[in-house]
């Protein structure tokens, strides 16, 4: 008899959303002028009362109108429950994140964190005036069928960081732009997310689709397609469609040594400064 796979439900959850208002989560002060900020606690050892099989990250309120504010986000864990954090995810590109009503930058990471650990976030910023960013996290555990849960043991960020920006690319105007290589994986991965920003203090109104793929110069496998962002005004806060729509595309087995590519398509000539990285999870 063949085994019949069953759905999983996570029966434990912890979140740091806080009270319902316009500033969810916890305020994090980025480092200024391309320096790392300090670690800010997201969850204590008491909060992480169960083994974690995945966590959700929301980044918002990181923009200031008329200014360029690039951001790189790290997530750190201390398995002993203290404040000596080691980054398990590095350099998520997420600058100029909008307010919650306009679609924050959203990521899901199916990574394991053992019970009793403490978790923190830190942000590197490009601007000399650091400002603040709001980080929300939701942690999931106690799956109903743990033996059937894919859970990662390591992460990899693909894309060279320059200052506080990822790999530059230029969306096409009225058609797909050229594929630009983010870099090559060093380990096998099976979950991929896209982090992006527009490094520019004056962003004119436009709409862009972004694609992420792996392969070579001639053949590519699409991972994420038509990741939609709208800069509807001049506030420098790109508004996303619901990013979680692309979580179903996140599962994609990418071998070690594969090259990842990004491209974009804008309705009008886009501003300069588009840059991105891919965040992969494996193990």
DRENPA-3360 file (N, C-alpha, C; in nm, 2 decimals, always signed):
BEGIN
1 = XXXXXXXX = +0.08/-0.12/+0.00/+0.00/+0.00/+0.00/+0.09/+0.12/+0.00 ~ +0.05/+0.22/-0.08/+0.13/+0.35/-0.09/+0.09/+0.43/+0.03 ~ +0.20/+0.50/+0.08/+0.17/+0.60/+0.19/+0.09/+0.72/+0.13 ~ +0.00/+0.77/+0.20/-0.08/+0.88/+0.16/-0.04/+1.00/+0.24 ~ +0.02/+1.10/+0.17/+0.06/+1.22/+0.24/-0.06/+1.30/+0.30 ~ -0.04/+1.36/+0.41/-0.15/+1.44/+0.47/-0.10/+1.58/+0.49 ~ -0.20/+1.67/+0.50/-0.17/+1.81/+0.53/-0.12/+1.83/+0.67 ~ -0.05/+1.93/+0.69/+0.00/+1.97/+0.83/-0.07/+2.09/+0.88;
9 = XXXXXXXX = -0.09/+2.09/+1.00/-0.14/+2.21/+1.07/-0.04/+2.24/+1.19 ~ +0.00/+2.37/+1.20/+0.08/+2.41/+1.31/-0.01/+2.44/+1.43 ~ +0.01/+2.37/+1.54/-0.08/+2.38/+1.65/-0.03/+2.47/+1.76 ~ +0.09/+2.54/+1.73/+0.14/+2.64/+1.83/+0.19/+2.76/+1.74 ~ +0.17/+2.87/+1.80/+0.21/+3.00/+1.73/+0.25/+3.10/+1.84 ~ +0.35/+3.18/+1.81/+0.38/+3.30/+1.89/+0.40/+3.41/+1.79 ~ +0.35/+3.53/+1.82/+0.37/+3.65/+1.73/+0.40/+3.77/+1.82 ~ +0.48/+3.86/+1.76/+0.50/+3.99/+1.83/+0.43/+4.11/+1.77;
17 = XXXXXXXX = +0.32/+4.08/+1.71/+0.24/+4.19/+1.64/+0.21/+4.30/+1.74 ~ +0.17/+4.27/+1.86/+0.13/+4.37/+1.96/-0.01/+4.40/+1.94 ~ -0.06/+4.52/+2.00/-0.19/+4.56/+1.99/-0.22/+4.61/+1.84 ~ -0.35/+4.59/+1.80/-0.38/+4.64/+1.66/-0.37/+4.79/+1.64 ~ -0.27/+4.83/+1.57/-0.26/+4.97/+1.54/-0.17/+4.99/+1.41 ~ -0.13/+5.11/+1.38/-0.06/+5.14/+1.25/+0.09/+5.11/+1.26 ~ +0.13/+5.06/+1.38/+0.28/+5.03/+1.40/+0.29/+4.90/+1.46 ~ +0.27/+4.79/+1.38/+0.28/+4.65/+1.43/+0.42/+4.62/+1.46;
25 = XXXXXXXX = +0.44/+4.52/+1.55/+0.57/+4.46/+1.57/+0.65/+4.55/+1.67 ~ +0.78/+4.54/+1.64/+0.88/+4.60/+1.73/+0.96/+4.70/+1.65 ~ +0.99/+4.82/+1.71/+1.07/+4.92/+1.64/+1.22/+4.88/+1.65 ~ +1.28/+4.88/+1.53/+1.43/+4.85/+1.52/+1.50/+4.98/+1.46 ~ +1.61/+5.02/+1.52/+1.68/+5.13/+1.47/+1.79/+5.08/+1.38 ~ +1.79/+5.11/+1.25/+1.90/+5.07/+1.16/+2.03/+5.13/+1.20 ~ +2.14/+5.07/+1.16/+2.27/+5.14/+1.16/+2.27/+5.25/+1.05 ~ +2.34/+5.35/+1.07/+2.35/+5.46/+0.98/+2.47/+5.45/+0.89;
33 = XXXXXXXX = +2.46/+5.51/+0.77/+2.58/+5.52/+0.68/+2.64/+5.39/+0.65 ~ +2.56/+5.29/+0.62/+2.60/+5.15/+0.59/+2.67/+5.07/+0.70 ~ +2.63/+5.11/+0.82/+2.68/+5.03/+0.94/+2.56/+4.94/+0.99 ~ +2.60/+4.83/+1.05/+2.50/+4.74/+1.11/+2.44/+4.81/+1.23 ~ +2.31/+4.79/+1.25/+2.25/+4.83/+1.37/+2.26/+4.73/+1.48 ~ +2.22/+4.76/+1.60/+2.23/+4.67/+1.71/+2.12/+4.56/+1.70 ~ +2.14/+4.45/+1.76/+2.04/+4.34/+1.77/+1.92/+4.39/+1.85 ~ +1.80/+4.37/+1.81/+1.68/+4.41/+1.88/+1.60/+4.28/+1.90;
41 = XXXXXXXX = +1.56/+4.25/+2.03/+1.49/+4.12/+2.06/+1.35/+4.12/+1.99 ~ +1.33/+4.01/+1.92/+1.20/+3.98/+1.86/+1.11/+3.88/+1.95 ~ +1.18/+3.78/+2.01/+1.12/+3.68/+2.09/+1.22/+3.63/+2.19 ~ +1.17/+3.61/+2.32/+1.25/+3.56/+2.43/+1.25/+3.41/+2.43 ~ +1.34/+3.36/+2.51/+1.34/+3.21/+2.53/+1.21/+3.16/+2.58 ~ +1.14/+3.24/+2.66/+1.01/+3.20/+2.71/+0.90/+3.20/+2.60 ~ +0.92/+3.30/+2.51/+0.82/+3.31/+2.40/+0.84/+3.19/+2.31 ~ +0.96/+3.14/+2.28/+0.98/+3.03/+2.19/+0.97/+2.90/+2.28;
49 = XXXXXXXX = +0.85/+2.87/+2.32/+0.82/+2.76/+2.41/+0.82/+2.62/+2.34 ~ +0.81/+2.62/+2.20/+0.81/+2.50/+2.13/+0.92/+2.51/+2.02 ~ +0.96/+2.39/+1.96/+1.05/+2.39/+1.85/+0.97/+2.47/+1.73 ~ +1.05/+2.55/+1.66/+0.99/+2.63/+1.55/+1.03/+2.56/+1.42 ~ +0.92/+2.55/+1.34/+0.94/+2.49/+1.21/+0.94/+2.59/+1.09 ~ +0.91/+2.71/+1.12/+0.90/+2.82/+1.02/+0.86/+2.95/+1.09 ~ +0.90/+3.06/+1.02/+0.86/+3.19/+1.08/+0.83/+3.29/+0.96 ~ +0.75/+3.38/+0.99/+0.70/+3.48/+0.90/+0.76/+3.61/+0.94;
57 = XXXXXXXX = +0.81/+3.70/+0.85/+0.87/+3.83/+0.88/+0.80/+3.93/+0.80 ~ +0.76/+4.04/+0.87/+0.70/+4.16/+0.80/+0.78/+4.28/+0.83 ~ +0.82/+4.36/+0.73/+0.90/+4.48/+0.75/+0.82/+4.60/+0.69 ~ +0.81/+4.70/+0.78/+0.73/+4.81/+0.73/+0.78/+4.94/+0.80 ~ +0.73/+5.06/+0.75/+0.76/+5.19/+0.80/+0.91/+5.23/+0.79 ~ +0.97/+5.17/+0.69/+1.12/+5.20/+0.67/+1.15/+5.31/+0.57 ~ +1.04/+5.38/+0.52/+1.07/+5.48/+0.42/+1.06/+5.62/+0.48 ~ +1.12/+5.72/+0.42/+1.10/+5.86/+0.45/+1.09/+5.93/+0.31;
65 = XXXXXXXX = +0.98/+6.01/+0.29/+0.96/+6.07/+0.16/+1.08/+6.16/+0.12 ~ +1.12/+6.15/+0.00/+1.23/+6.23/-0.05/+1.37/+6.19/-0.01 ~ +1.38/+6.07/+0.05/+1.51/+6.02/+0.09/+1.53/+5.88/+0.05 ~ +1.66/+5.85/+0.02/+1.70/+5.71/-0.01/+1.73/+5.64/+0.12 ~ +1.66/+5.53/+0.15/+1.68/+5.45/+0.27/+1.69/+5.30/+0.23 ~ +1.81/+5.26/+0.20/+1.83/+5.12/+0.17/+1.85/+5.05/+0.31 ~ +1.79/+4.92/+0.31/+1.80/+4.84/+0.43/+1.84/+4.70/+0.40 ~ +1.92/+4.64/+0.49/+1.95/+4.50/+0.49/+1.91/+4.44/+0.63;
73 = XXXXXXXX = +1.83/+4.34/+0.62/+1.78/+4.28/+0.75/+1.85/+4.14/+0.78 ~ +1.90/+4.13/+0.90/+1.95/+4.00/+0.95/+1.86/+3.94/+1.06 ~ +1.84/+3.81/+1.07/+1.77/+3.75/+1.18/+1.87/+3.66/+1.25 ~ +1.88/+3.68/+1.38/+1.97/+3.61/+1.47/+1.91/+3.53/+1.57 ~ +1.98/+3.42/+1.62/+1.92/+3.33/+1.72/+2.03/+3.30/+1.82 ~ +1.99/+3.30/+1.95/+2.08/+3.25/+2.05/+2.01/+3.12/+2.11 ~ +2.07/+3.00/+2.08/+2.01/+2.88/+2.12/+2.00/+2.87/+2.28 ~ +2.09/+2.94/+2.35/+2.10/+2.94/+2.49/+2.00/+3.03/+2.55;
81 = XXXXXXXX = +1.92/+3.11/+2.47/+1.82/+3.20/+2.52/+1.87/+3.33/+2.57 ~ +1.99/+3.36/+2.54/+2.05/+3.49/+2.59/+2.05/+3.60/+2.48 ~ +2.15/+3.68/+2.48/+2.16/+3.79/+2.39/+2.28/+3.79/+2.30 ~ +2.34/+3.67/+2.29/+2.46/+3.65/+2.20/+2.41/+3.59/+2.07 ~ +2.37/+3.67/+1.98/+2.30/+3.62/+1.86/+2.39/+3.59/+1.75 ~ +2.36/+3.48/+1.68/+2.43/+3.44/+1.55/+2.33/+3.45/+1.44 ~ +2.36/+3.52/+1.33/+2.27/+3.54/+1.22/+2.25/+3.41/+1.15 ~ +2.12/+3.37/+1.14/+2.08/+3.25/+1.06/+2.03/+3.29/+0.92;
89 = XXXXXXXX = +2.00/+3.42/+0.90/+1.97/+3.47/+0.77/+2.03/+3.61/+0.76 ~ +2.10/+3.64/+0.65/+2.18/+3.76/+0.64/+2.13/+3.84/+0.51 ~ +2.13/+3.97/+0.53/+2.12/+4.06/+0.42/+2.00/+4.05/+0.33 ~ +1.88/+4.04/+0.40/+1.75/+4.05/+0.32/+1.74/+4.19/+0.28 ~ +1.74/+4.22/+0.15/+1.73/+4.35/+0.09/+1.58/+4.39/+0.11 ~ +1.55/+4.50/+0.18/+1.41/+4.54/+0.21/+1.39/+4.69/+0.23 ~ +1.47/+4.77/+0.17/+1.47/+4.91/+0.19/+1.34/+4.98/+0.15 ~ +1.32/+5.10/+0.21/+1.21/+5.19/+0.19/+1.08/+5.12/+0.20;
97 = XXXXXXXX = +1.07/+5.04/+0.30/+0.94/+4.96/+0.32/+0.83/+5.05/+0.35 ~ +0.71/+5.03/+0.30/+0.59/+5.12/+0.32/+0.53/+5.09/+0.45 ~ +0.42/+5.17/+0.48/+0.34/+5.15/+0.60/+0.26/+5.03/+0.58 ~ +0.20/+4.97/+0.69/+0.13/+4.84/+0.68/+0.01/+4.85/+0.58 ~ -0.05/+4.96/+0.57/-0.17/+4.97/+0.48/-0.13/+4.95/+0.33 ~ -0.01/+4.97/+0.30/+0.03/+4.97/+0.16/+0.12/+4.85/+0.13 ~ +0.11/+4.74/+0.21/+0.18/+4.62/+0.18/+0.32/+4.61/+0.21 ~ +0.35/+4.57/+0.34/+0.49/+4.57/+0.38/+0.57/+4.46/+0.31;
105 = XXXXXXXX = +0.70/+4.47/+0.32/+0.79/+4.36/+0.27/+0.76/+4.23/+0.36 ~ +0.73/+4.12/+0.29/+0.69/+4.00/+0.36/+0.78/+3.88/+0.32 ~ +0.82/+3.80/+0.42/+0.90/+3.68/+0.39/+0.86/+3.57/+0.48 ~ +0.86/+3.45/+0.42/+0.84/+3.33/+0.51/+0.96/+3.24/+0.50 ~ +1.01/+3.19/+0.61/+1.13/+3.12/+0.62/+1.11/+2.98/+0.69 ~ +1.10/+2.87/+0.62/+1.08/+2.74/+0.68/+1.21/+2.69/+0.74 ~ +1.25/+2.75/+0.85/+1.38/+2.72/+0.92/+1.35/+2.67/+1.06 ~ +1.44/+2.58/+1.11/+1.42/+2.53/+1.24/+1.49/+2.62/+1.35;
113 = XXXXXXXX = +1.42/+2.64/+1.46/+1.47/+2.71/+1.58/+1.43/+2.63/+1.70 ~ +1.53/+2.59/+1.78/+1.49/+2.50/+1.89/+1.42/+2.57/+2.00 ~ +1.34/+2.50/+2.07/+1.26/+2.56/+2.18/+1.36/+2.62/+2.28 ~ +1.33/+2.73/+2.35/+1.41/+2.79/+2.44/+1.51/+2.89/+2.39 ~ +1.52/+2.90/+2.25/+1.61/+3.00/+2.19/+1.55/+3.14/+2.20 ~ +1.63/+3.24/+2.19/+1.58/+3.38/+2.18/+1.62/+3.42/+2.03 ~ +1.54/+3.52/+1.98/+1.55/+3.56/+1.84/+1.55/+3.71/+1.84 ~ +1.63/+3.76/+1.75/+1.65/+3.91/+1.73/+1.66/+3.95/+1.59;
121 = XXXXXXXX = +1.65/+4.08/+1.56/+1.67/+4.13/+1.43/+1.76/+4.25/+1.43 ~ +1.83/+4.27/+1.33/+1.91/+4.39/+1.31/+1.91/+4.44/+1.17 ~ +1.93/+4.57/+1.15/+1.91/+4.63/+1.02/+2.03/+4.72/+0.99 ~ +2.09/+4.70/+0.87/+2.19/+4.79/+0.82/+2.12/+4.89/+0.73 ~ +2.15/+5.02/+0.75/+2.09/+5.13/+0.67/+2.19/+5.21/+0.60 ~ +2.15/+5.27/+0.49/+2.24/+5.35/+0.40/+2.24/+5.50/+0.45 ~ +2.13/+5.54/+0.50/+2.11/+5.69/+0.53/+2.18/+5.73/+0.65 ~ +2.23/+5.85/+0.65/+2.30/+5.90/+0.77/+2.20/+5.93/+0.88;
129 = XXXXXXXX = +2.08/+5.95/+0.85/+1.97/+5.96/+0.95/+1.90/+5.83/+0.96 ~ +1.93/+5.75/+1.06/+1.88/+5.61/+1.06/+1.73/+5.59/+1.06 ~ +1.66/+5.67/+1.13/+1.51/+5.65/+1.14/+1.48/+5.52/+1.22 ~ +1.37/+5.46/+1.19/+1.33/+5.33/+1.25/+1.26/+5.24/+1.14 ~ +1.26/+5.12/+1.17/+1.18/+5.02/+1.09/+1.10/+4.93/+1.19 ~ +0.98/+4.89/+1.15/+0.90/+4.80/+1.23/+0.91/+4.66/+1.18 ~ +0.95/+4.57/+1.27/+0.97/+4.43/+1.23/+0.87/+4.35/+1.31 ~ +0.79/+4.27/+1.24/+0.69/+4.18/+1.30/+0.73/+4.03/+1.26;
137 = XXXXXXXX = +0.72/+3.94/+1.36/+0.75/+3.80/+1.33/+0.64/+3.71/+1.39 ~ +0.61/+3.61/+1.32/+0.52/+3.50/+1.37/+0.60/+3.37/+1.36 ~ +0.60/+3.29/+1.47/+0.67/+3.16/+1.47/+0.57/+3.05/+1.48 ~ +0.59/+2.94/+1.41/+0.50/+2.83/+1.41/+0.57/+2.70/+1.45 ~ +0.49/+2.62/+1.53/+0.55/+2.49/+1.58/+0.44/+2.39/+1.60 ~ +0.47/+2.28/+1.66/+0.39/+2.17/+1.69/+0.31/+2.13/+1.56 ~ +0.37/+2.09/+1.46/+0.30/+2.04/+1.34/+0.23/+1.91/+1.37 ~ +0.11/+1.89/+1.30/+0.03/+1.77/+1.33/+0.10/+1.65/+1.27;
145 = XXXXXXXX = +0.19/+1.67/+1.17/+0.26/+1.55/+1.11/+0.41/+1.60/+1.10 ~ +0.48/+1.60/+1.20/+0.62/+1.66/+1.20/+0.71/+1.59/+1.10 ~ +0.69/+1.45/+1.09/+0.78/+1.38/+1.00/+0.76/+1.42/+0.85 ~ +0.65/+1.49/+0.82/+0.63/+1.53/+0.68/+0.65/+1.68/+0.66 ~ +0.71/+1.74/+0.75/+0.74/+1.89/+0.74/+0.88/+1.91/+0.69 ~ +0.89/+1.98/+0.57/+1.02/+2.02/+0.53/+1.07/+2.14/+0.61 ~ +1.18/+2.13/+0.67/+1.23/+2.24/+0.76/+1.38/+2.26/+0.73 ~ +1.42/+2.38/+0.71/+1.56/+2.41/+0.67/+1.65/+2.42/+0.79;
153 = XXXXXXXX = +1.78/+2.39/+0.76/+1.88/+2.40/+0.86/+1.98/+2.51/+0.83 ~ +1.98/+2.57/+0.71/+2.07/+2.67/+0.68/+2.01/+2.76/+0.57 ~ +2.07/+2.89/+0.56/+2.02/+2.98/+0.46/+2.14/+3.03/+0.38 ~ +2.11/+3.09/+0.27/+2.21/+3.15/+0.18/+2.16/+3.27/+0.11 ~ +2.22/+3.38/+0.11/+2.18/+3.50/+0.04/+2.27/+3.51/-0.08 ~ +2.20/+3.51/-0.20/+2.27/+3.51/-0.33/+2.26/+3.65/-0.38 ~ +2.37/+3.71/-0.40/+2.38/+3.85/-0.45/+2.48/+3.93/-0.37 ~ +2.58/+3.99/-0.44/+2.68/+4.07/-0.38/+2.62/+4.20/-0.32;
161 = XXXXXXXX = +2.66/+4.23/-0.20/+2.62/+4.35/-0.13/+2.72/+4.46/-0.15 ~ +2.68/+4.57/-0.19/+2.76/+4.69/-0.21/+2.70/+4.81/-0.13 ~ +2.77/+4.85/-0.02/+2.70/+4.95/+0.07/+2.59/+4.88/+0.14 ~ +2.47/+4.92/+0.12/+2.35/+4.85/+0.17/+2.26/+4.81/+0.06 ~ +2.31/+4.78/-0.06/+2.23/+4.74/-0.17/+2.28/+4.61/-0.23 ~ +2.18/+4.54/-0.30/+2.21/+4.42/-0.36/+2.26/+4.44/-0.50 ~ +2.23/+4.34/-0.59/+2.27/+4.34/-0.73/+2.18/+4.43/-0.81 ~ +2.24/+4.53/-0.88/+2.17/+4.63/-0.96/+2.11/+4.56/-1.09;
169 = XXXXXXXX = +1.98/+4.60/-1.12/+1.93/+4.55/-1.25/+1.83/+4.66/-1.30 ~ +1.80/+4.67/-1.43/+1.72/+4.77/-1.48/+1.59/+4.71/-1.55 ~ +1.48/+4.73/-1.49/+1.35/+4.68/-1.56/+1.34/+4.73/-1.70 ~ +1.28/+4.66/-1.79/+1.26/+4.71/-1.92/+1.14/+4.80/-1.92 ~ +1.13/+4.88/-2.02/+1.02/+4.98/-2.03/+0.92/+4.92/-2.13 ~ +0.80/+4.88/-2.08/+0.70/+4.83/-2.17/+0.72/+4.69/-2.22 ~ +0.83/+4.62/-2.17/+0.86/+4.48/-2.21/+0.96/+4.43/-2.10 ~ +0.98/+4.30/-2.10/+1.08/+4.24/-2.00/+1.22/+4.30/-2.03;
177 = XXXXXXXX = +1.29/+4.33/-1.92/+1.42/+4.37/-1.93/+1.51/+4.25/-1.94 ~ +1.64/+4.27/-1.95/+1.74/+4.16/-1.96/+1.76/+4.09/-1.83 ~ +1.78/+3.96/-1.83/+1.81/+3.89/-1.71/+1.95/+3.93/-1.66 ~ +1.96/+3.95/-1.53/+2.09/+3.99/-1.46/+2.12/+3.88/-1.36 ~ +2.24/+3.83/-1.36/+2.28/+3.73/-1.27/+2.30/+3.79/-1.13 ~ +2.24/+3.72/-1.03/+2.26/+3.75/-0.89/+2.38/+3.69/-0.83 ~ +2.41/+3.57/-0.89/+2.53/+3.49/-0.84/+2.49/+3.35/-0.84 ~ +2.58/+3.27/-0.78/+2.57/+3.12/-0.79/+2.56/+3.06/-0.65;
185 = XXXXXXXX = +2.47/+2.96/-0.64/+2.45/+2.90/-0.51/+2.57/+2.82/-0.47 ~ +2.60/+2.81/-0.34/+2.71/+2.73/-0.30/+2.66/+2.60/-0.24 ~ +2.53/+2.59/-0.20/+2.47/+2.47/-0.14/+2.34/+2.45/-0.21 ~ +2.29/+2.32/-0.20/+2.16/+2.30/-0.26/+2.05/+2.36/-0.17 ~ +1.95/+2.42/-0.24/+1.84/+2.49/-0.17/+1.71/+2.44/-0.22 ~ +1.60/+2.46/-0.14/+1.47/+2.42/-0.18/+1.36/+2.52/-0.16 ~ +1.40/+2.64/-0.10/+1.30/+2.74/-0.07/+1.37/+2.88/-0.10 ~ +1.30/+2.95/-0.19/+1.37/+3.08/-0.24/+1.27/+3.19/-0.22;
193 = XXXXXXXX = +1.32/+3.31/-0.17/+1.24/+3.43/-0.17/+1.32/+3.54/-0.24 ~ +1.26/+3.65/-0.27/+1.32/+3.76/-0.34/+1.32/+3.88/-0.25 ~ +1.43/+3.95/-0.23/+1.44/+4.07/-0.16/+1.48/+4.18/-0.25 ~ +1.42/+4.30/-0.25/+1.45/+4.40/-0.35/+1.43/+4.54/-0.28 ~ +1.48/+4.64/-0.35/+1.45/+4.78/-0.31/+1.49/+4.87/-0.43 ~ +1.45/+5.00/-0.43/+1.49/+5.09/-0.53/+1.58/+5.20/-0.46 ~ +1.70/+5.20/-0.48/+1.80/+5.29/-0.41/+1.80/+5.43/-0.48 ~ +1.70/+5.51/-0.45/+1.68/+5.64/-0.51/+1.60/+5.72/-0.42;
201 = XXXXXXXX = +1.64/+5.85/-0.40/+1.56/+5.94/-0.31/+1.45/+6.01/-0.38 ~ +1.44/+5.99/-0.51/+1.32/+6.05/-0.59/+1.27/+5.94/-0.68 ~ +1.16/+5.88/-0.64/+1.10/+5.77/-0.72/+0.97/+5.81/-0.78 ~ +0.97/+5.82/-0.91/+0.85/+5.87/-0.98/+0.75/+5.75/-0.99 ~ +0.62/+5.79/-1.02/+0.52/+5.69/-1.02/+0.54/+5.59/-1.14 ~ +0.53/+5.46/-1.10/+0.55/+5.35/-1.20/+0.50/+5.22/-1.14 ~ +0.49/+5.12/-1.23/+0.45/+4.99/-1.18/+0.55/+4.89/-1.24 ~ +0.59/+4.79/-1.16/+0.69/+4.69/-1.21/+0.65/+4.55/-1.17;
209 = XXXXXXXX = +0.67/+4.46/-1.26/+0.67/+4.31/-1.23/+0.82/+4.27/-1.23 ~ +0.85/+4.18/-1.13/+0.99/+4.12/-1.12/+0.98/+3.97/-1.13 ~ +1.08/+3.91/-1.19/+1.09/+3.76/-1.20/+1.22/+3.72/-1.14 ~ +1.22/+3.60/-1.09/+1.34/+3.53/-1.03/+1.35/+3.39/-1.09 ~ +1.46/+3.35/-1.14/+1.48/+3.22/-1.21/+1.62/+3.17/-1.18 ~ +1.64/+3.04/-1.21/+1.78/+2.99/-1.21/+1.80/+2.91/-1.34 ~ +1.93/+2.90/-1.38/+1.96/+2.83/-1.50/+2.09/+2.88/-1.56 ~ +2.09/+2.90/-1.69/+2.21/+2.95/-1.76/+2.17/+3.05/-1.86;
217 = XXXXXXXX = +2.26/+3.09/-1.94/+2.24/+3.20/-2.04/+2.12/+3.17/-2.13 ~ +2.10/+3.04/-2.16/+2.00/+3.00/-2.26/+1.87/+2.94/-2.20 ~ +1.89/+2.87/-2.09/+1.77/+2.80/-2.03/+1.75/+2.84/-1.89 ~ +1.63/+2.87/-1.85/+1.60/+2.91/-1.71/+1.47/+2.84/-1.66 ~ +1.47/+2.82/-1.53/+1.35/+2.77/-1.46/+1.30/+2.88/-1.38 ~ +1.17/+2.92/-1.40/+1.11/+3.03/-1.33/+1.08/+2.99/-1.19 ~ +1.12/+3.07/-1.09/+1.09/+3.05/-0.95/+0.98/+3.14/-0.91 ~ +0.99/+3.27/-0.92/+0.89/+3.36/-0.88/+0.86/+3.45/-1.01;
225 = XXXXXXXX = +0.74/+3.46/-1.04/+0.70/+3.53/-1.16/+0.60/+3.65/-1.13 ~ +0.62/+3.76/-1.19/+0.53/+3.88/-1.18/+0.51/+3.92/-1.04 ~ +0.62/+3.93/-0.96/+0.62/+3.99/-0.83/+0.59/+4.14/-0.85 ~ +0.48/+4.19/-0.81/+0.42/+4.32/-0.85/+0.45/+4.42/-0.74 ~ +0.50/+4.54/-0.78/+0.52/+4.65/-0.69/+0.47/+4.78/-0.76 ~ +0.41/+4.87/-0.69/+0.36/+4.99/-0.74/+0.41/+5.11/-0.66 ~ +0.47/+5.20/-0.74/+0.51/+5.33/-0.68/+0.41/+5.43/-0.74 ~ +0.30/+5.45/-0.66/+0.18/+5.52/-0.71/+0.20/+5.67/-0.70;
233 = XXXXXXXX = +0.29/+5.72/-0.61/+0.31/+5.86/-0.59/+0.46/+5.89/-0.58 ~ +0.49/+5.98/-0.49/+0.63/+6.03/-0.48/+0.68/+6.01/-0.34 ~ +0.62/+5.92/-0.26/+0.66/+5.90/-0.12/+0.78/+5.80/-0.10 ~ +0.83/+5.74/-0.21/+0.94/+5.65/-0.21/+0.91/+5.53/-0.12 ~ +0.78/+5.49/-0.12/+0.74/+5.37/-0.05/+0.66/+5.27/-0.14 ~ +0.74/+5.18/-0.20/+0.67/+5.09/-0.30/+0.57/+5.01/-0.23 ~ +0.45/+5.00/-0.29/+0.33/+4.93/-0.24/+0.33/+4.79/-0.31 ~ +0.33/+4.69/-0.24/+0.33/+4.55/-0.30/+0.19/+4.50/-0.30;
241 = XXXXXXXX = +0.16/+4.41/-0.40/+0.05/+4.32/-0.39/+0.08/+4.23/-0.27 ~ -0.01/+4.15/-0.22/+0.01/+4.07/-0.11/+0.13/+3.97/-0.14 ~ +0.24/+3.99/-0.07/+0.36/+3.91/-0.10/+0.34/+3.77/-0.08 ~ +0.25/+3.73/+0.01/+0.23/+3.59/+0.05/+0.17/+3.51/-0.07 ~ +0.12/+3.58/-0.17/+0.08/+3.51/-0.29/+0.19/+3.43/-0.36 ~ +0.31/+3.48/-0.33/+0.43/+3.41/-0.40/+0.49/+3.30/-0.31 ~ +0.43/+3.28/-0.19/+0.49/+3.17/-0.10/+0.47/+3.04/-0.17 ~ +0.36/+3.02/-0.25/+0.34/+2.89/-0.31/+0.45/+2.87/-0.42;
249 = XXXXXXXX = +0.51/+2.98/-0.47/+0.62/+2.96/-0.56/+0.76/+2.94/-0.50 ~ +0.76/+2.97/-0.36/+0.89/+2.96/-0.29/+0.95/+2.83/-0.30 ~ +0.88/+2.72/-0.30/+0.93/+2.59/-0.30/+0.99/+2.56/-0.44 ~ +1.12/+2.55/-0.45/+1.18/+2.52/-0.58/+1.32/+2.46/-0.55 ~ +1.34/+2.34/-0.59/+1.47/+2.27/-0.57/+1.58/+2.33/-0.66 ~ +1.68/+2.40/-0.60/+1.78/+2.46/-0.68/+1.92/+2.39/-0.64 ~ +1.99/+2.33/-0.73/+2.11/+2.26/-0.69/+2.23/+2.36/-0.66 ~ +2.32/+2.31/-0.59/+2.45/+2.38/-0.57/+2.51/+2.41/-0.70;
257 = XXXXXXXX = +2.57/+2.53/-0.71/+2.64/+2.57/-0.84/+2.54/+2.62/-0.94 ~ +2.42/+2.65/-0.91/+2.32/+2.71/-1.00/+2.33/+2.86/-1.00 ~ +2.31/+2.92/-1.11/+2.31/+3.07/-1.12/+2.17/+3.12/-1.11 ~ +2.14/+3.22/-1.03/+2.01/+3.28/-1.01/+2.01/+3.41/-1.09 ~ +1.89/+3.44/-1.15/+1.88/+3.56/-1.23/+1.75/+3.64/-1.19 ~ +1.76/+3.77/-1.21/+1.64/+3.86/-1.18/+1.62/+3.95/-1.31 ~ +1.50/+3.98/-1.33/+1.46/+4.08/-1.44/+1.34/+4.15/-1.40 ~ +1.30/+4.26/-1.47/+1.18/+4.34/-1.44/+1.12/+4.39/-1.56;
265 = XXXXXXXX = +1.00/+4.44/-1.55/+0.92/+4.50/-1.66/+0.83/+4.61/-1.60 ~ +0.86/+4.73/-1.64/+0.79/+4.85/-1.59/+0.70/+4.91/-1.70 ~ +0.59/+4.97/-1.66/+0.50/+5.03/-1.75/+0.55/+5.16/-1.82 ~ +0.64/+5.23/-1.75/+0.71/+5.35/-1.80/+0.86/+5.33/-1.77 ~ +0.94/+5.43/-1.82/+1.08/+5.42/-1.79/+1.10/+5.42/-1.63 ~ +1.16/+5.32/-1.58/+1.17/+5.31/-1.43/+1.28/+5.40/-1.38 ~ +1.27/+5.44/-1.25/+1.39/+5.51/-1.19/+1.51/+5.42/-1.18 ~ +1.62/+5.48/-1.17/+1.74/+5.41/-1.15/+1.75/+5.36/-1.00;
273 = XXXXXXXX = +1.82/+5.25/-0.98/+1.84/+5.21/-0.84/+1.78/+5.08/-0.80 ~ +1.71/+5.01/-0.90/+1.66/+4.88/-0.86/+1.77/+4.78/-0.83 ~ +1.76/+4.71/-0.72/+1.86/+4.61/-0.68/+1.79/+4.50/-0.60 ~ +1.85/+4.38/-0.60/+1.79/+4.26/-0.54/+1.89/+4.16/-0.49 ~ +1.84/+4.07/-0.41/+1.91/+3.95/-0.37/+1.80/+3.84/-0.37 ~ +1.85/+3.71/-0.37/+1.76/+3.60/-0.34/+1.81/+3.54/-0.21 ~ +1.71/+3.50/-0.13/+1.73/+3.43/+0.00/+1.69/+3.29/-0.01 ~ +1.78/+3.20/+0.00/+1.75/+3.05/-0.02/+1.77/+2.98/+0.11;
281 = XXX = +1.69/+2.87/+0.13/+1.70/+2.79/+0.25/+1.71/+2.64/+0.20 ~ +1.79/+2.57/+0.28/+1.81/+2.43/+0.24/+1.84/+2.35/+0.36 ~ +1.88/+2.22/+0.34/+1.91/+2.13/+0.45/+1.79/+2.04/+0.49;
% end
